[in-house]
Every structure is written in structure tokens, then in C-alpha cells.
């Protein structure tokens, strides 16, 4: 993925996506069915922490990454898409960037007012209940394991709203699906405190601090940034920066939001 500095984009979690973002995994298919070599029943490499040598040392020309973003036409979704696309374009403009195309997959069935701003493909929304049917056909093990976990009170309490993501990890392991984990791929403020040598900021958690710079997670802070505070409209321009002592990752997140909102035309109109 090239150099990890500077930071690439702000990553979004959209309600229509089944992306297992907390696993931060990439399934590698580089044109060869034997991309994962096995010798004496073991792997030549550890698929959890490193790439296979033939992938790491590729001699071929670069293969740009195409960003596919699932989205709805809700205002809450739109302003996040606009910020993401701003940072995608900025990263793509850097010499040597490996960013390729960008496609917003709009699950509304009709065009919206961002069609001219963001490359978009419109698709029909799934009929109610059909998504469950599709999961049962495509990934029955994933579904069954997730249901089993959900049905166990102790497991359900331990994993909470990310339960089905761990269900995917278990199901893929049972079916022998190999993944490569990039530990430097993503960070999540406020828990990850630095952006250095990371690719993506994922901002699903609210950031709440008192004026001493102390985290008050679970309690609304004297200073806060939470994207859920802006369900019905985009955040205002020039958000106040965190107080001294707040981790660099949170400061960078707010600065990146501010830069995007300052440069996106007609930011306040959605």
C-alpha cells in the first residue's frame, strides 16, 4: 500500500455496509490460486502479521486501489461521504499515490444532489428481509455462528454490537479463508492516540473530554466531537479544537474535518 505517511483518508462506517472494519483484513488474490504456499502442513508466512514474500516483493507495475463506498441518501450519510471524497482526492493528487478510482454505491434507487460531486452508481435498495436471505445463501456459516453467539447471553454481552464481525472471523477461519492483517492500516480515536504510520482514521466512537484533556467516555464531555451529534445536518465549519492534553489522533481528526468543510463548496447545503 506504499508509504503509510501521510494519512490517507478518513474512513466512514455507513449503516448499509457489512464491512468488517474492526478486523482490518484484506483477502489477497494476486492472479494465482497458490498465493498462499503450504509446506509440511504449515504456511511459509504468518497470515496474521505479514504478507507472503511474493506479494511483498512484486516486480509488476502498481495496481491502484479502487475505493467502493456504500451509501444512502440520508443527510448524515451524505456529509460523511463528502469528507471522505475530499481526502481521497487529496491523497490521489500526491505524486506516487496508489489511489485509483472512487465509486459511491448509492442504495436509494434514485439519484441525489451529490451525483455531480462524487462518482456514483445508483442501485435499488433491497426489499425488507431480503438481506437476511442473501446472507443465508452467501455465508451460512457466518450467519449461523453469529446467531449462536447472539443466543448466548454471556457472549452477546461480551461482543455487543460488533458480534457479527467476530462471527465472520470465526466462520472464515473454519472455511480456511486466509487474511492478511495490516496492524498499521487503521486507527480509531480516542482509543488509538497517534496517527503516525497509519493509513485510515476510523471515527465511529465519540470523543468526550473535560477541559483538562481527560477522556470522559460514556459521559458527555466539556469538549466533544461525535458524528452522531450531526444526524440531521452537516457539522459546522471551524469546529473548536480539543483542549491541551487530548491525544494527537483526536486533534488530527478534528483538523481534517475542518479542512474538508472549509474547502468543499456549498458545505452547508445538503
C-alpha positions in Angstrom: 0.0 0.0 0.0 3.0 2.2 -0.3 4.1 4.5 2.5 1.9 5.0 5.5 2.6 8.6 5.9 0.9 11.0 5.3 -2.5 9.8 6.5 -4.7 8.8 3.5 -8.4 9.3 4.2 -11.0 9.4 6.9 -12.8 6.1 7.0 -16.6 6.1 7.3 -18.9 3.5 8.8 -22.2 3.6 6.9 -25.3 1.9 8.0 -25.8 -0.1 4.8 -22.3 -1.6 4.9 -21.5 -5.1 6.2 -17.7 -4.2 6.2 -15.8 -5.9 9.0 -13.8 -2.8 9.6 -12.6 -3.8 13.1 -10.9 -6.9 11.7 -8.9 -4.7 9.2 -8.3 -7.6 6.9 -7.5 -7.9 3.2 -8.1 -11.1 1.2 -5.2 -11.4 -1.2 -5.9 -12.7 -4.8 -3.0 -11.8 -7.0 -3.9 -13.8 -10.0 -2.7 -17.2 -8.6 -4.6 -19.9 -6.9 -1.4 -20.8 -4.9 -0.8 -17.4 -3.5 -0.7 -19.0 0.0 2.1 -21.6 -0.1 2.0 -24.6 2.3 4.9 -26.7 3.2 4.7 -29.7 5.5 1.2 -28.7 6.6 2.3 -25.1 7.5 2.4 -21.7 6.0 5.5 -20.1 4.6 4.4 -16.9 6.4 2.2 -15.8 9.2 -1.0 -14.6 7.6 -1.9 -12.5 10.7 1.1 -10.2 10.7 2.8 -10.2 7.3 2.4 -10.5 3.6 3.8 -13.5 1.7 7.2 -12.7 0.1 5.9 -13.0 -3.5 3.3 -10.3 -2.7 5.6 -8.1 -0.7 8.3 -8.1 -3.4 6.1 -7.7 -6.5 8.0 -6.6 -9.6 5.0 -5.7 -11.7 3.5 -2.2 -12.1 1.5 -0.8 -9.3 -2.2 -1.8 -9.0 -4.1 1.3 -7.9 -6.7 0.8 -5.2 -10.3 1.5 -6.2 -12.4 2.8 -3.4 -16.0 1.5 -3.2 -18.2 3.2 -0.7 -21.7 2.0 0.1 -24.1 4.9 1.0 -27.6 6.0 1.5 -29.2 9.4 0.7 -29.6 10.4 4.4 -28.1 13.7 5.2 -26.0 12.1 8.0 -24.5 9.8 5.4 -24.0 12.5 2.7 -21.8 14.8 4.7 -19.5 11.9 5.7 -19.3 10.9 2.1 -18.3 14.4 1.1 -15.5 14.5 3.7 -14.2 11.1 2.6 -14.2 12.0 -1.0 -12.3 15.3 -0.3 -9.5 13.4 1.4 -9.5 10.7 -1.3 -8.9 13.4 -3.9 -6.2 15.0 -1.9 -4.3 11.7 -1.4 -4.7 10.8 -5.1 -3.1 14.0 -6.1 0.2 13.2 -4.2 2.9 12.0 -6.6 3.3 8.3 -6.4 -0.1 7.8 -4.9 -1.6 4.3 -5.3 -5.2 5.6 -5.2 -7.2 4.7 -8.2 -10.9 5.3 -8.9 -13.7 6.0 -6.5 -17.3 4.8 -6.6 -20.1 5.7 -4.3 -22.7 2.9 -4.4 -26.0 4.7 -3.6 -28.6 2.3 -2.2 -31.6 4.6 -2.7 -32.8 3.7 -6.1 -32.7 7.3 -7.3 -30.1 10.0 -8.0 -29.4 12.6 -5.4 -27.7 16.0 -5.3 -24.2 14.6 -4.9 -24.1 12.9 -8.3 -22.1 15.6 -9.9 -19.7 15.9 -6.9 -18.9 12.2 -6.2 -18.7 9.4 -8.8 -21.8 7.4 -8.1 -23.7 4.3 -9.2 -27.3 4.1 -8.1 -28.7 0.8 -7.2 -32.1 -0.3 -5.9 -32.5 -0.8 -2.1 -33.0 -4.4 -1.0 -36.6 -5.3 -0.2 -37.2 -5.7 3.5 -35.9 -9.1 4.7 -34.1 -9.9 1.5 -30.7 -9.0 3.1 -31.1 -11.9 5.6 -31.9 -14.3 2.8 -28.8 -13.2 0.8 -26.6 -13.8 3.9 -28.0 -17.3 4.4 -27.1 -18.1 0.8 -23.7 -16.5 0.6 -22.4 -17.1 4.1 -24.5 -19.6 6.0 -21.7 -20.4 8.5 -21.2 -16.7 9.2 -24.9 -16.3 9.8 -25.3 -19.4 12.0 -22.3 -18.7 14.1 -23.5 -15.1 14.7 -26.9 -16.3 15.7 -25.4 -18.8 18.1 -23.2 -16.1 19.6 -26.2 -13.8 19.9 -28.2 -16.5 21.6 -25.7 -17.0 24.3 -26.2 -14.2 26.9 -22.6 -14.1 28.1 -21.2 -14.0 24.5 -23.7 -11.4 23.5 -22.7 -9.2 26.4 -19.0 -9.6 25.7 -19.1 -8.7 22.0 -22.1 -6.4 21.8 -22.8 -4.6 18.5 -19.6 -6.0 16.8 -20.7 -9.6 17.4 -21.4 -10.4 13.8 -18.0 -9.1 12.8 -16.3 -11.6 15.1 -18.7 -14.2 13.7 -17.3 -13.5 10.3 -13.7 -14.0 11.6 -14.7 -17.4 13.1 -16.5 -18.5 10.0 -13.7 -17.6 7.7 -11.2 -19.5 9.9 -13.5 -22.6 9.8 -13.6 -22.4 6.0 -9.8 -21.9 5.6 -10.2 -18.3 4.2 -6.8 -16.7 4.6 -6.5 -13.0 5.6 -3.6 -10.6 6.0 -3.9 -8.2 8.8 -2.3 -4.8 8.4 -1.8 -3.6 12.0 -0.9 -0.2 10.7 -3.9 0.1 8.4 -6.4 1.9 10.7 -6.7 3.8 13.9 -9.8 4.6 16.0 -9.8 7.7 18.1 -10.0 8.2 21.0 -8.6 4.7 21.8 -5.7 4.9 19.4 -3.8 8.0 20.3 -1.4 8.6 17.3 -1.9 8.8 13.6 1.8 8.2 12.8 2.3 5.5 10.1 -1.3 4.7 9.8 -3.5 4.8 6.6 -7.0 5.5 7.7 -8.8 7.2 10.6 -12.0 5.4 11.5 -14.3 7.6 13.5 -17.1 5.6 14.9 -16.6 6.4 18.6 -17.5 9.7 20.2 -14.6 11.7 21.6 -15.5 13.3 25.0 -13.0 15.1 27.2 -13.0 17.5 30.1 -11.1 20.8 29.9 -8.1 19.1 31.5 -7.8 16.8 28.4 -9.1 13.8 30.3 -11.3 11.2 28.5 -14.8 11.0 29.8 -16.1 8.2 27.6 -19.7 7.3 28.3 -20.3 10.8 29.7 -20.7 13.9 27.5 -17.6 15.9 27.9 -17.0 19.6 28.2 -15.4 19.3 24.8 -16.7 16.7 22.4 -16.8 15.5 18.8 -19.3 12.9 18.0 -20.5 12.4 14.4 -23.9 11.3 15.8 -24.4 14.9 17.0 -25.0 15.8 13.3 -27.7 13.3 12.2 -29.9 16.0 10.6 -27.3 18.3 9.1 -23.5 18.6 8.5 -21.2 19.7 11.3 -20.5 23.4 11.2 -17.2 24.8 9.8 -14.3 25.5 12.0 -15.1 23.1 14.9 -13.3 24.1 18.1 -10.1 22.1 18.6 -9.7 19.9 21.7 -8.2 21.3 24.9 -4.5 20.7 25.7 -3.7 17.1 26.7 -6.1 15.4 24.2 -4.3 12.8 22.1 -2.9 13.7 18.7 -5.3 11.4 16.9 -8.3 13.3 18.1 -6.8 16.7 17.3 -5.9 15.4 13.8 -9.4 14.1 13.2 -11.0 17.4 14.0 -8.4 19.3 11.9 -9.1 17.0 8.9 -12.9 17.6 9.3 -12.3 21.3 9.5 -10.0 21.3 6.4 -12.6 19.4 4.4 -15.5 21.6 5.4 -13.6 24.7 4.6 -12.8 23.6 1.1 -15.9 21.7 0.0 -18.2 24.1 -2.0 -21.7 24.7 -0.6 -20.9 22.7 2.5 -23.9 23.9 4.5 -26.4 22.9 1.7 -27.4 19.2 1.6 
